Amino acid sequence: MTVEYRYWEPNQGLEELQAKIYNEKNPSSQPVTAQQIIERFEREKIDPKTARYALDEDGKPLAYIQARDYESVEETHLGYPWALPSCPKEVQDKLFDEMLDYLKQREIAKDYAIRMNAAADNKEILDFFKGKGLVEKSRGYRYEIDMNEVAKSDYEEKDFTIRLATIDDVDLLVDLIKADGRYLGQFASDEDIVNYFRDRVLKDGQEKGNNAVLVFKNDTLVMASAPLLFQAPGEEEKRLILRFHAFRSGNEEAYKSLIVNIAKECVSNNYATDKPISTFIGPRDSEFATILEEYKPNKVITGISFGLED
């Protein structure tokens, strides 16, 4: 088979090929569109050599691979080489091996760790990464805590002031999201952040009783979140999740105030009280994990992060 390898270029239709491959290989996930990929590439101003495609002699898609730099955590995440059934395995191997070689020789590699992430239940990707000699670096977990027990917990607020968000708090929430930094890749502009809070989070809170909870310290908003009953693509049941969790660095101890008051808000509004609160804990969330351990959570492994041998 003759294979053509191409790096990303704008206005070449490569985003359509990427969307086709990803959606076909991930039928239970939320579909992505070429336009979404175009907008994200423009927003992130990607290095063109961090997205590479394999096409057959007729220009039809075979596979693609992509890497992303995350400044907030000083990591480069290298994805799995998604491939259609017609793609030879050696093409997948070539895409991955050559992309990894490229990432290792970049100037940024001196400061950024290279990570490959896989869902804990995805044997295909786990086997691929392990077959490349990569080593496990960390695990991510879903912590599930009993909302009703948390709402009844004997907790006296001392250091923080708590209140529910209103439409007048949009600017405060936008500022908090920007200070947090982890979510900025999901928004093209400040206007998009405003729309997210005004038209979704706060509107839902008023209509459904799942209001956003704001945590203040010395009149500064330091943490916020909102509960959401959500059914993820591919899952049979809805979960009660934190639809966002933004905070100012150095205020991690506010998490207990946040969780307790979210639980109280749900109970007072009879919102999804038959569900545990599901929160996702990664390797950099040790402070949050310690707080949640007090409530004897059910812990489920959700993801495994791989990296290079030290």
N, C-alpha and C positions, 0 to 999 in steps of 0.2 A: 504493500500500500504506500502510495506517495502521500506524505504528510507535509503540510505547510504550517510553520510556526510563526505567529505574529504577536508583537507586543501591542498594547492598547494604543489606539489613535482615535481622536475625536472624528465624528462624522463619517465613520467607516462601517457602521452597522454592527460593530462587535458587541455592543450592549444587548442587541436583540439575540445574538447567539448565546451570550452568557445567561440571559433570562430563560431561554429555551432549555438549556442544559440543566440549570439549577431546578427549575420547576418540574422537569421530567424526573429528576432524581430525588426530589423531595415532595412527593404528592401530598403528604400530610401536613406540610408547612404552609405558612402564609405565602401565596404566590408573589413573586417580584415582577416588576415590569421593567422594560428597557428604559423608560423615562425615569424611573426611580434610580436606576444605576447611573444614568447620565447626570442627573442632578447631584448624586452623592459624589461622583468623580469630580465634578466641577467644584463642589463645595470643599472637598478635601484637597483639591489641587494635587492629585496623586502623581507619584513618580510613574511614568508610563511603563517602565520595566517591571513594575510590581503587579501587572495584570498581563497574562500571556494566554494565547489561544492556540489550539490545534484544529486544523481543518483538513478535510480530505481533498483529493484532486479536483473535486467538483465545487469546492468552496463550502461544503456542508460542515456543520460543527461536529467535532469529536469530543473535545474536552477543553477545560480552562482551569487556570489556577490564579489565585490572587493573594497578595499580602497587604497588610495595613499597618501603619505606624500609629501607636497610641502614645501621644506625648504625656498625658496625665499620669501614666504608669511606667513610662520609659520601656515600652515593649513593642516588638514587631510581631504580629500574629500572621503566621503562614497557614493558609487554608488547605483543605484537602483538594486534590485535583479531581473535580467532578467530571465524570465522563459518561457518554452515552454507551449503550451496549455494543455498538459497532466499533468502539475505540479499542485498539490493542493495548494490553497492559503496559508494554514498553513505552507507549506514548505518555501514559500517566506517570511512569517512573521518570521519564526524561523531563517532563514539566516540573515535577517536584524537585528532583535532584539539582537541576540547573537553576531553579529559582532559589533554592536554599544556598547554593554556592554564591549566587549574586548577592543575596542578603548578607552573607557573612563577610563579604569583602567591601561593603559600603562603609563610608566614614562613620555613619550613625551607629554601626554595629559595635563600636567601642563602648557605647553607653547604653544601648538598648538590648535587652535579652530577647532572644527569638523563641517564640512559643507556638505550639500547635495544639489546638483545643478540640476535644471530641466529646460528644454526648456519651454518658456512661453506658448507655444501652445500644450504641451503634457499633456492632462488631466489625463491620466493613472498615470503618475508619480507624478503630482501635488497632485492628490487625495490621493495617497499612502502616501506621506510625510505628508500631512495635517492630515491624519488619524492616524499618529503616534504621533500626538501632537507636531510636530516640528513647529517652528515659523519662519516667514519670516525675513531674516536679511538684504538682499539687492537685488537690481535688476540690470540687465545688459541691455544696450540699443544699438541699432544700430543707429548711427547718419548719416543722409544723407544730404550732402551739395552740392549746385550747383557749379560744377567745373568751369563753365565759369565765374560766378560772383566772385569766389575766385581768379581766374587768373587775373581779372581786378582790384582787390582790391588795394587801394592806400597804399602800404606798403613799408616802407624804411628799408632796412637791415642795422642794426647798430652793433649788438653784434656778429654776426656769418658770416662765409664765406661759400658760397654754391658752389658746383660743382657736375657734374654728375660722376658716378662711371665708371671706366674702369677695364679691366682685371688685371691691376697692383694693384688694391685696394683690392684684395681678402684677403690678410693678415690683412688689417685694418678692414675689415668687420668681419672676424673670431674673432678678438680681441674684437670687439664691442659686438658681440653676446655672447661671454663668459663673458664679463663684465656685460651685462644685466642679464643673468642667467635664464630667463624665458623659453628659447627655448632649453636648453641643454638636456632635457629629450627626445627630438625628434631626437637627433643625437647620434650615437654610439661612435663617435670619432671626433677628429679635422678634420680628412680626409673627413668625411662625410659633415662637415660644408663647407670645401673647395669645395667639389664637388657640393654642393647645390648652392653656389654663382657662381662658374666658369661655371658649365654646365647648370644651369637653369636661375637664376636671371640675370646674366650679359649677357649670350647668348641670352636670350629673349630680353633684352634691346637693344642689337645691331640689332637684326633682326626685332623687332616689334615696336621699338620706345617707349617702356615703361621703360626707363632707371631708375636705382636706383639713388636717390638723397642723397648726403652726406652733412651733416651739421657739420662744424668745429668751434671750439672755441679755440683761441690761438693755432692753428695748431694741436689740438687734435680732432679726430672724436668723436662727442658727440651724434649724432643721424643719423639714416638712414632708408630709406624705399624705396619701389618701388610699383608703381601701377600695378594692374593685373586685366584684364577682366576675370571673373571667374564664372562658373556655378556650384553652390554647388549641391551635390546629393539631389534629392527631390525638387529642385526649378525649376520653369519653365523658368526663365529668368536669363541671366548673370548679375552679379553685378561688379562694379568697386571697388575693395578692395585694402587695403594695404597688400601686400602678406607677409610682415613681418614688424615689427616696433620695432627697437632696439635702446636703448639709455643708456647713462650713468646716473645713479641716480644723481639728483641735477641739471639736465639740461632740465627739463621739459618745460621751456619757449621756447626752440628751436622748439617746435611743430608747432608754427605758421609759422616759416620760412620753415619747412618741408612741411606743407600742401600747402602753397602758391606756393612753387616752384614745387611741384608735379603737381599741377593744371596747372601751366604755361608750364611744360614739356609736359603734355598730349595735351594741346591746340596747342602748336607749332608743334606737330607731328600728330595732328588730331587723337589722340588715345582715343576712347570711349567717345568722347565729348558729346554724347547724354545721358550719364549716370551720375548720381550724384556720388560723392565719398562716399563710405560707410565705416565708421570706427566704431569699437566696443568699447564701453565705459563701464568699470566695476566700482565697488565701490571704487577702489583705483586710479581711473583716473580723479579725480576732476579737476586737473590742465588742462588736455586736454579738458574736457567738457567745462570749462570756456572759453577757446580759441575758441572752435567751436561754442559756443552760439552766438558769434559775427556775424556768418554767417546765423543765423536764421535756424537752421537745422530742418529737419523732424526727429522726434524721435520715434523709434519703440521698444517696450519691447521685448527682445530676451530671457532672462533667469531670473530665480528667485533662489536665494540662501537661503536655510533653515539652521537652527541650533537649538541648545538646548536652552531652556529657561534659562535666566541668574539667 
